[in-house]
Every structure is written in structure tokens, then in C-alpha cells.
């Protein structure tokens, strides 16, 4: 979201990011997430909504995702009070994070133009938007379909098992209903800003703008304003197997190794990730044998800097959309190791739609064998298929660069968005 805020700044707009007080500490030093964000973005104004006395998160026993949605809903009253205190003439528009969609009602009631920023891919949004039609009338969850291919307009066919796992549950499951509501409401604002560019996902964008995506409803305008990327993470046996694969491949590598909190419970969800013990995670002698050829670091790496380095030949990624865009901007082919959320959906688009990646087989079970890692690393770095991947991602790198230049499609789309907001604001003010 801060990358999008900087685009507003470049066009001469003042930006205020509204944040909620979070129950999460970023580090042992006591630095909060909010303090970290504000310190990293001095040109953006930040407003933290006053704390509210919501229910005790850990004591509720609910899934952390549902707790997050409840907390955001509780803050709507505070958000409305903040907006009412602003001179209406200086309030250009509200752009909501895709999970803050409950605030749409606040904006609509006040007559403020409200838009969604969907940080995922256009392919993911298209599939998720079509999902309610697929589920409608079902008495069982999609989990029963197993690996049956699903056809979505504008999206490469994907196995049912590749959907976000909560969406595979019974349609009346609380998590499934909550997520379905989020994706539905994301396209009920006055427009959607997408972190992608036209030539990267043209089929998915065509489906979102066409009449077949959602029967009997035309979606609001879709604005491609990306790629928006920044400027310069399980179990022990899994990590060891990957390490063996890296070692056997004979290739140079940089491995950013982080440990998860280790639990889905509310208490653990609100804890930070512990620093990993490398001796316990990696095969005995691994660091010594790969010294000079590989580097393992116990924290997040400066990913854009690493991807942009001329020595980087490939990127093993969990397929978060922002990481995919960063690799494309850097012109680096990818090896897919999706773990959760929408990552498997992105994997399908990366391989079948974009042609910039190969998969590490075994990701569906959560265990990729060392031989698979070795073979795929060699394939991408040394093989003919790897040369094709590099050529394809190099072409997309140039297209991404052109999209953000003066007169490029993403620049033009953002200017059109600003004009549409201005015209809409005049209509709402009449």
C-alpha cells in the first residue's frame, strides 16, 4: 500500500494512510509495526485510529483471520469520525486495502469516492470473483473435487486443490463465508486498482472487464497501476531436504531462512517469528561444505537488491504476488514452492499463463525431495528450458519497465483513475 501511496505523491496529491493500533510487536526492542512503517515512509502522513476496547483476541478462540476482520469492523466508527473531521473539498478519494472492505459502507454513506487496492494478481481476482457462481447451490465443499480441473474465464485451468484452502470447505463454513464475502465486496466499490500491468495478464483483465465474469453484473473499472514493488520463510526435515538439493546442484545460492511462529492459535499468531537455529535446521556440515558458494542468513534478505544483482540466476519463491512481480522486474526466472493462501493459484499463472517459472514437485505434500531441488535448479540455470524462461522473463522485464514510463499503460491508467475520481466526486457533490 505504501508503494501505491508514493504514486499518489508523484502526481501531486497529499496522502494520509489510516492505520489501526495493532497488538503485534515487530521486534524484541519494542518497535511496533506502525512505528516501522512511519519511519520507513517519511513523505507519507499517517493517522492511527484511537484504540478501542475490543474483545480479548487470544481468549476468543476464533481463527486469527476472523479476529482481524472483527477488529477492522470495530474501527469503522472511529474511521467515520476521522473522515468527518476532514474538509470534504480536500478529500479526493479513499483507497481501501482488500481486507478492509467493511469500511466501504462508511465511505458510501459519506458520499466519498471509494476504491479497492487488490494487491494480488488479476488472475487470482478473476478466479475468486467467479467462485461464488461455481459454489452456488452446492451442498458440499469444493474439497470433494480433489484434483479436478476448474475452468475460469480468462484464467488457466487449475486444480480445485489449488484454491485457497478455506474456500474448499462447506459453503456455510465461517471462514469460507467470510472470504467469499471479501472477494465479492472487493468488486463492489467504485473501481479496483490492481498491482499488475496490462501485457502480463491480458486474458484475466479481459475477463474482469467483460460480461462473463459475474453473471448479470458488470464489474467496476479495473485500473492496472503496477508493477508496484519495493526499492532496494519450515519444518526441520523440509529445510534439510532443500539444503541437500542446493548443495548437490553445485550452484551458488543465497538462502533467507526464517522460522514460523509454529502455531495457528491466536496467541502464537500475534507473536513474532523466532530467530532460527541453523545448526538444528541444516544438515551437519552444510555451512562448511557450501562456504564460499552459498550464504544462509537468519533474517529477511533485501530481496529487490538480491534479485537485481547480476549473479542471481534464479529465484526459489513461495509465489506471493509481490515477490513474483519483483522477480519479473529484475528479469529473474523462478522455481515455485507455494505453501499457502493464493500461492498455488499464482503458481498456475506463473507457469501456464506467463511462462516464467517451473514448479518444484512435492509442494502439495509440503515435502520437496533433494533430488527434485537439484534437478530443477540445474534445469533453470543450465538447461534449454531455463534459457527459454530467461528469455521470456527478460521480455516481461522490458514490458514492466515500459508500463511505468511516461505514456506507458500503467501511468495512463492511473491518470485515468484520477480523472474518474474527480468526475465522480463532482457527481456526488451535486
Backbone torsions as a table, in degrees:
resi	resn	phi	psi	omega
1	UNK	NA	-33.9	178.6
2	UNK	-66.2	-32.5	176.8
3	UNK	-64.0	-39.5	176.6
4	UNK	-66.9	-39.6	177.9
5	UNK	-58.2	-37.8	179.4
6	UNK	-67.4	-28.1	175.4
7	UNK	-67.4	-41.4	174.9
8	UNK	-58.6	-44.1	-179.2
9	UNK	-60.5	-40.6	-179.7
10	UNK	-64.0	-25.2	179.1
11	UNK	-94.5	12.3	173.3
12	UNK	87.1	14.0	-179.5
13	UNK	-99.1	143.1	171.1
14	UNK	-79.8	143.0	-176.7
15	UNK	-126.0	131.1	171.1
16	UNK	-120.8	122.3	175.6
17	UNK	-96.3	125.8	-179.0
18	UNK	-95.7	124.4	-177.2
19	UNK	-121.3	156.7	174.1
20	UNK	-106.5	150.8	177.9
21	UNK	-66.3	126.1	-174.7
22	UNK	-104.1	149.0	179.8
23	UNK	-88.7	27.0	-171.6
24	UNK	-124.8	130.6	175.0
25	UNK	-95.3	139.2	-177.9
26	UNK	-78.8	-32.5	-176.2
27	UNK	-152.2	171.0	179.0
28	UNK	-65.4	-20.0	-179.4
29	UNK	-73.5	-9.5	178.4
30	UNK	94.1	3.9	178.7
31	UNK	-68.2	125.8	179.8
32	UNK	-84.9	163.1	176.8
33	UNK	-58.7	-42.3	-179.1
34	UNK	-61.8	-45.3	179.3
35	UNK	-61.2	-37.4	179.0
36	UNK	-65.4	-44.6	-179.1
37	UNK	-64.5	-46.8	-177.1
38	UNK	-65.2	-39.5	-179.7
39	UNK	-67.5	-29.1	-177.7
40	UNK	-84.4	-11.2	-176.3
41	UNK	-135.3	71.7	-174.4
42	UNK	-66.3	-20.2	-178.1
43	UNK	-83.4	-10.0	-177.8
44	UNK	-102.5	136.3	174.3
45	UNK	-83.1	143.5	179.7
46	UNK	-126.0	141.0	174.9
47	UNK	-128.0	121.0	178.4
48	UNK	-97.8	120.0	-179.9
49	UNK	-63.9	142.5	-179.4
50	UNK	-56.0	144.4	-179.4
51	UNK	-62.0	144.8	175.8
52	UNK	-120.8	157.9	-179.0
53	UNK	-93.0	76.9	176.6
54	UNK	-79.7	170.3	-179.8
55	UNK	-63.1	155.7	178.5
56	UNK	-63.7	118.2	-176.0
57	UNK	-59.1	-54.3	-173.4
58	UNK	-65.4	-33.0	-175.0
59	UNK	-75.5	-19.9	-174.0
60	UNK	-70.7	-31.4	-179.2
61	UNK	79.9	0.2	-179.8
62	UNK	-78.0	162.8	176.5
63	UNK	-62.3	138.7	-178.3
64	UNK	-54.1	-34.8	179.7
65	UNK	-64.7	-42.4	177.9
66	UNK	-66.7	-36.0	177.3
67	UNK	-64.0	-40.2	178.0
68	UNK	-61.4	-44.7	179.5
69	UNK	-63.1	-39.8	177.9
70	UNK	-62.6	-44.1	-180.0
71	UNK	-60.6	-45.4	179.5
72	UNK	-62.2	-37.9	178.8
73	UNK	-65.2	-39.7	178.9
74	UNK	-59.3	-29.8	-175.8
75	UNK	-82.1	-3.2	-177.8
76	UNK	-58.6	-39.4	-179.8
77	UNK	-63.9	-42.8	177.7
78	UNK	-64.8	-39.2	179.8
79	UNK	-64.3	-41.8	178.9
80	UNK	-63.6	-42.3	178.4
81	UNK	-61.3	-39.3	178.1
82	UNK	-63.3	-44.9	-179.2
83	UNK	-65.5	-38.4	-179.2
84	UNK	-66.0	-23.0	-179.7
85	UNK	-82.3	-5.9	-178.8
86	UNK	-96.4	139.0	174.8
87	UNK	-59.1	121.6	-175.5
88	UNK	-56.3	-32.8	-178.1
89	UNK	-67.7	-24.4	-179.3
90	UNK	-95.1	0.2	-179.4
91	UNK	-98.0	97.1	-175.0
92	UNK	-72.4	-51.9	-177.2
93	UNK	-168.3	165.8	173.8
94	UNK	-118.1	128.1	174.3
95	UNK	-113.7	117.5	-175.4
96	UNK	-96.8	140.5	167.4
97	UNK	-62.1	149.1	-172.7
98	UNK	-63.1	-18.9	178.1
99	UNK	-96.1	-4.8	179.7
100	UNK	-98.7	28.7	-167.4
101	UNK	-68.1	-19.8	177.2
102	UNK	-61.6	-24.3	-179.9
103	UNK	-72.0	-7.9	176.7
104	UNK	-56.1	-42.6	-178.1
105	UNK	-61.4	-38.8	178.5
106	UNK	-60.3	-47.9	-178.2
107	UNK	-65.4	-43.5	179.7
108	UNK	-61.1	-43.3	-179.1
109	UNK	-63.6	-30.3	-179.9
110	UNK	-90.3	-4.3	-179.9
111	UNK	73.0	30.7	180.0
112	UNK	-102.1	129.3	176.7
113	UNK	-55.8	126.4	-175.6
114	UNK	-127.4	133.8	-176.9
115	UNK	-131.1	162.1	177.8
116	UNK	-108.0	138.9	167.9
117	UNK	-105.1	109.0	178.9
118	UNK	-95.2	110.7	-172.7
119	UNK	-79.8	-8.3	179.1
120	UNK	-87.8	-169.1	-177.5
121	UNK	-82.3	160.4	175.2
122	UNK	-65.4	-36.4	178.7
123	UNK	-62.8	-41.7	178.6
124	UNK	-65.1	-45.5	179.6
125	UNK	-62.8	-40.9	179.7
126	UNK	-62.3	-46.9	179.7
127	UNK	-64.0	-43.9	-178.8
128	UNK	-66.7	-33.8	179.3
129	UNK	-70.1	-31.0	179.4
130	UNK	-84.1	-13.4	-173.5
131	UNK	-61.8	-41.1	179.9
132	UNK	-55.5	-36.5	178.0
133	UNK	-65.5	-37.5	179.6
134	UNK	-68.0	-36.2	-176.4
135	UNK	-83.9	-25.5	-174.7
136	UNK	-50.7	127.2	176.8
137	UNK	84.7	-7.0	179.5
138	UNK	-73.3	140.3	176.9
139	UNK	-97.7	-6.6	178.8
140	UNK	-132.5	163.6	179.0
141	UNK	-77.1	164.8	180.0
142	UNK	-71.1	-11.2	179.3
143	UNK	-56.1	-33.0	-178.0
144	UNK	-66.2	-17.6	179.9
145	UNK	-76.4	-16.4	177.8
146	UNK	58.8	-123.1	-178.4
147	UNK	-98.9	26.4	176.4
148	UNK	-68.6	132.4	179.0
149	UNK	-68.0	139.2	176.4
150	UNK	-110.7	136.2	179.4
151	UNK	-103.8	122.9	175.1
152	UNK	-119.5	143.1	178.1
153	UNK	-63.1	125.7	175.5
154	UNK	80.6	4.3	-176.9
155	UNK	-128.8	140.6	177.1
156	UNK	-58.9	139.7	179.2
157	UNK	-54.0	138.3	178.9
158	UNK	-134.3	151.0	178.7
159	UNK	-67.5	144.2	178.5
160	UNK	-56.0	-35.3	-178.6
161	UNK	-66.6	-12.0	-179.3
162	UNK	-88.0	-7.0	176.4
163	UNK	-69.2	162.1	173.9
164	UNK	-53.9	128.9	-167.3
165	UNK	-59.3	-34.3	-179.8
166	UNK	-65.0	-25.4	179.7
167	UNK	-79.2	-6.6	177.9
168	UNK	-87.5	-11.0	-177.0
169	UNK	-76.1	176.6	178.6
170	UNK	-56.3	139.6	-178.1
171	UNK	-54.3	-23.2	179.6
172	UNK	-93.2	-0.3	176.4
173	UNK	-61.9	138.9	-173.3
174	UNK	-60.6	-43.2	179.6
175	UNK	-67.4	-41.7	179.1
176	UNK	-61.4	-45.8	179.9
177	UNK	-63.4	-40.8	-179.4
178	UNK	-63.4	-44.1	-179.3
179	UNK	-68.6	-41.2	178.5
180	UNK	-60.6	-38.7	178.5
181	UNK	-65.0	-39.5	179.4
182	UNK	-61.8	-50.0	-177.2
183	UNK	-65.1	-35.8	178.4
184	UNK	-64.9	-46.4	-176.0
185	UNK	-72.3	-21.8	177.4
186	UNK	-61.2	-27.7	179.7
187	UNK	-105.5	20.2	176.2
188	UNK	-110.1	9.2	172.9
189	UNK	-86.8	-168.7	-177.4
190	UNK	-84.6	-2.3	178.1
191	UNK	170.2	162.3	-179.1
192	UNK	-125.6	124.6	173.3
193	UNK	-93.7	128.4	-175.9
194	UNK	-115.3	138.0	176.9
195	UNK	-86.7	73.5	178.1
196	UNK	-157.8	-179.8	173.8
197	UNK	-132.9	156.6	-167.1
198	UNK	-53.9	-49.4	-173.4
199	UNK	-72.6	-18.1	-179.4
200	UNK	-74.4	-37.4	-174.4
201	UNK	-136.6	49.9	-173.4
202	UNK	-61.7	-39.4	-178.7
203	UNK	-66.9	-43.9	179.3
204	UNK	-64.5	-39.6	179.4
205	UNK	-66.6	-38.4	177.1
206	UNK	-62.5	-39.1	179.4
207	UNK	-67.0	-40.2	179.9
208	UNK	-65.2	-30.0	-178.6
209	UNK	-92.6	-5.4	-177.0
210	UNK	-97.3	179.8	-175.2
211	UNK	-86.2	-6.1	-172.8
212	UNK	-96.3	-11.2	-175.5
213	UNK	-65.8	-50.4	177.8
214	UNK	-127.3	112.4	-178.7
215	UNK	-55.2	136.0	174.3
216	UNK	65.1	19.6	176.6
217	UNK	-151.3	128.7	174.2
218	UNK	-92.7	128.4	-178.9
219	UNK	-71.4	158.0	178.6
220	UNK	-68.1	171.6	179.9
221	UNK	-56.1	142.4	177.7
222	UNK	-111.0	123.3	-179.2
223	UNK	-114.3	117.2	176.1
224	UNK	-88.4	112.8	-174.5
225	UNK	-118.2	11.1	-176.5
226	UNK	-101.6	-176.4	7.4
227	UNK	-82.0	129.3	174.8
228	UNK	-102.0	108.3	-178.5
229	UNK	-130.6	163.5	-179.6
230	UNK	-72.9	166.7	176.3
231	UNK	-101.9	154.4	176.1
232	UNK	-14.2	NA	NA
233	UNK	NA	NA	NA
234	UNK	NA	-61.6	174.8
235	UNK	-72.3	158.9	-173.5
236	UNK	-58.7	-48.8	-176.7
237	UNK	-63.8	-36.2	178.0
238	UNK	-63.3	-44.6	-179.2
239	UNK	-64.5	-40.6	-179.6
240	UNK	-64.4	-39.2	-179.7
241	UNK	-65.0	-42.3	177.2
242	UNK	-63.3	-41.5	179.4
243	UNK	-59.7	-44.0	179.1
244	UNK	-60.9	-40.6	178.7
245	UNK	-62.4	-43.9	176.9
246	UNK	-60.1	-45.1	-177.1
247	UNK	-63.1	-45.5	-177.9
248	UNK	-68.9	-26.3	-177.8
249	UNK	-65.4	-24.8	-179.4
250	UNK	76.7	6.0	-177.1
251	UNK	-96.0	154.5	173.4
252	UNK	-70.9	148.3	-178.4
253	UNK	-152.5	154.8	168.8
254	UNK	-124.0	125.5	-174.5
255	UNK	-123.7	113.3	175.0
256	UNK	-90.1	111.5	-170.3
257	UNK	-113.8	116.4	178.7
258	UNK	-126.5	149.3	177.3
259	UNK	-100.5	140.4	175.1
260	UNK	-73.8	168.1	178.2
261	UNK	-63.1	-27.1	171.7
262	UNK	98.2	5.9	-178.6
263	UNK	-160.7	151.4	175.1
264	UNK	-93.0	3.2	-178.5
265	UNK	-68.5	152.2	179.4
266	UNK	-54.9	-39.3	-178.6
267	UNK	-63.0	-48.3	-178.1
268	UNK	-69.4	-32.9	-179.9
269	UNK	-60.8	-32.5	-176.6
270	UNK	-90.3	3.6	176.7
271	UNK	-93.8	155.9	174.7
272	UNK	-78.1	168.1	178.6
273	UNK	-80.9	132.0	178.8
274	UNK	-71.3	155.9	176.1
275	UNK	-71.4	132.1	-175.7
276	UNK	-72.9	148.8	172.8
277	UNK	-93.9	103.2	-172.8
278	UNK	-62.1	-37.0	-179.3
279	UNK	-62.3	-31.5	-179.8
280	UNK	-82.6	-28.1	-174.8
281	UNK	-87.2	-30.3	-171.2
282	UNK	-106.9	156.6	177.9
283	UNK	-59.7	149.5	-179.3
284	UNK	-59.3	127.5	178.3
285	UNK	82.1	1.0	-176.5
286	UNK	-59.1	-47.5	-177.2
287	UNK	-63.1	-38.8	179.5
288	UNK	-68.7	-42.8	-176.7
289	UNK	-69.3	-28.6	-178.6
290	UNK	-101.4	8.2	179.6
291	UNK	-60.8	129.9	-177.9
292	UNK	92.5	-19.4	178.2
293	UNK	-113.4	-30.1	-179.5
294	UNK	-132.0	156.2	178.5
295	UNK	-136.0	126.0	176.0
296	UNK	-110.5	126.4	178.7
297	UNK	-118.3	147.2	-173.3
298	UNK	-97.3	36.2	179.5
299	UNK	-159.3	178.1	176.9
300	UNK	-68.6	135.8	177.8
301	UNK	-86.4	156.1	172.8
302	UNK	-73.0	83.5	-164.3
303	UNK	-57.4	-44.7	-178.8
304	UNK	-63.0	-40.0	178.3
305	UNK	-64.4	-41.1	-179.9
306	UNK	-66.9	-46.6	-179.5
307	UNK	-63.4	-33.3	-178.7
308	UNK	-80.7	-6.7	-179.4
309	UNK	-75.1	138.7	-176.0
310	UNK	-63.4	-18.7	-179.7
311	UNK	-82.1	-10.8	-177.8
312	UNK	-79.9	117.0	-177.1
313	UNK	-102.6	-20.2	-179.9
314	UNK	-162.8	165.4	-174.4
315	UNK	-136.3	116.0	172.6
316	UNK	-84.5	117.5	-171.7
317	UNK	-130.4	150.2	174.1
318	UNK	-82.6	0.1	171.8
319	UNK	77.0	26.1	166.1
320	UNK	-63.4	140.9	-171.6
321	UNK	-60.3	-40.0	-178.7
322	UNK	-64.4	-36.8	176.9
323	UNK	-66.8	-37.4	176.8
324	UNK	-60.8	-46.9	179.2
325	UNK	-62.6	-40.7	179.5
326	UNK	-61.2	-40.5	178.8
327	UNK	-67.4	-39.7	178.4
328	UNK	-64.8	-44.6	178.1
329	UNK	-60.0	-34.1	179.4
330	UNK	-85.7	-9.9	-179.3
331	UNK	73.0	37.2	-176.2
332	UNK	-113.4	124.3	176.4
333	UNK	-69.0	159.8	-170.9
334	UNK	-126.4	153.2	169.4
335	UNK	-114.2	124.7	-170.7
336	UNK	-91.2	126.5	174.3
337	UNK	-133.0	67.4	-177.0
338	UNK	-68.8	144.6	-177.3
339	UNK	-119.3	-43.6	-168.3
340	UNK	-154.2	178.2	175.4
341	UNK	55.0	-134.8	-177.4
342	UNK	-88.6	6.9	-172.8
343	UNK	-61.0	-38.3	179.0
344	UNK	-68.6	-34.2	175.9
345	UNK	-64.5	-43.2	177.2
346	UNK	-62.6	-37.5	179.9
347	UNK	-57.4	-41.9	179.2
348	UNK	-60.6	-46.3	-179.8
349	UNK	-64.9	-40.5	-178.2
350	UNK	-62.7	-38.1	-176.5
351	UNK	-88.8	-52.8	-173.9
352	UNK	-81.9	-38.2	-175.8
353	UNK	-88.9	-44.5	-174.2
354	UNK	-98.3	-28.8	-179.3
355	UNK	69.5	39.3	-176.5
356	UNK	-118.2	8.2	-172.2
357	UNK	-154.3	164.0	168.6
358	UNK	-126.1	159.9	-179.4
359	UNK	-99.7	150.6	171.1
360	UNK	-93.4	104.8	-176.2
361	UNK	-62.3	138.6	-176.6
362	UNK	112.6	-8.3	-178.6
363	UNK	-61.9	-28.4	-178.6
364	UNK	-68.0	-28.4	178.1
365	UNK	-92.7	-9.1	-178.7
366	UNK	82.8	7.7	-178.0
367	UNK	-135.5	108.5	177.9
368	UNK	-101.1	125.2	-176.4
369	UNK	-73.2	153.2	-178.3
370	UNK	-57.8	-40.9	-179.8
371	UNK	-61.5	-34.9	178.4
372	UNK	-68.1	-43.3	177.7
373	UNK	-60.7	-47.3	-179.6
374	UNK	-58.5	-48.3	-176.0
375	UNK	-64.4	-43.6	-176.3
376	UNK	-73.6	-34.1	175.5
377	UNK	-63.3	-44.8	178.1
378	UNK	-63.1	-40.4	-179.3
379	UNK	-59.3	-46.8	-176.7
380	UNK	-72.4	-39.0	-176.4
381	UNK	-81.4	-38.3	-170.9
382	UNK	-113.8	-23.1	-169.7
383	UNK	-86.3	169.7	179.0
384	UNK	-64.7	-40.0	178.0
385	UNK	-61.7	-36.2	176.9
386	UNK	-62.4	-37.6	177.8
387	UNK	-64.8	-39.0	177.3
388	UNK	-65.3	-41.1	178.4
389	UNK	-61.3	-44.0	-179.1
390	UNK	-65.4	-37.5	178.3
391	UNK	-65.6	-41.5	-179.2
392	UNK	-66.4	-45.7	-177.8
393	UNK	-71.2	-28.7	175.9
394	UNK	-66.0	-39.4	177.7
395	UNK	-65.8	-41.4	178.5
396	UNK	-66.8	-32.4	176.5
397	UNK	-59.4	-44.4	179.4
398	UNK	-66.8	-37.3	178.5
399	UNK	-67.0	-38.1	177.6
400	UNK	-63.9	-42.8	178.3
401	UNK	-62.3	-44.8	-179.6
402	UNK	-65.1	-32.2	-178.2
403	UNK	-62.2	-30.6	-175.7
404	UNK	-97.5	-3.7	179.0
405	UNK	-78.1	165.7	177.9
406	UNK	-56.1	125.4	-177.3
407	UNK	84.5	-4.4	178.0
408	UNK	-72.7	159.2	-174.2
409	UNK	-58.6	-37.4	179.9
410	UNK	-72.3	-37.2	176.0
411	UNK	-65.3	-44.0	179.1
412	UNK	-63.1	-40.9	-179.4
413	UNK	-63.4	-39.1	-179.4
414	UNK	-69.5	-39.6	176.4
415	UNK	-62.3	-40.4	178.1
416	UNK	-64.1	-39.5	175.7
417	UNK	-58.4	-45.7	179.8
418	UNK	-61.7	-41.4	178.5
419	UNK	-66.1	-41.6	179.6
420	UNK	-63.5	-39.8	178.2
421	UNK	-64.0	-43.3	-179.9
422	UNK	-60.7	-44.7	179.3
423	UNK	-66.7	-39.4	179.3
424	UNK	-66.5	-39.1	178.3
425	UNK	-60.9	-38.1	178.0
426	UNK	-65.7	-40.9	179.1
427	UNK	-64.5	-42.2	-179.5
428	UNK	-68.5	-26.5	-179.5
429	UNK	-82.2	-15.8	-179.7
430	UNK	-70.9	NA	NA
